[in-house]
Amino acid sequence: MVNMNDVSVWVAEYSFRTPSMSNCKGFHFIRAIDNESESDLQDRVFSEIDAELKKNHEQFEVTGGSINPHIMKSNQ
């Protein structure tokens, strides 16, 4: 398990569908916040994904996803 405070940037990989497209994939990068809980991170990521998808699609359904560390903080 990764210590959440060791992460600088997270990446969310998600799948979604619209009425005219199925099995779509997306990536979303998000800056880490120190001492953020896992549930707060999930809420923040999927809120941003929701807003991003609403810009391009009137109707959509997120069908799956995961959040993983993308860039770790250096050990300086």
Helices and strands as residue ranges (DSSP letters): G 4-6, E 7-17, E 24-31, H 38-56, E 61-72
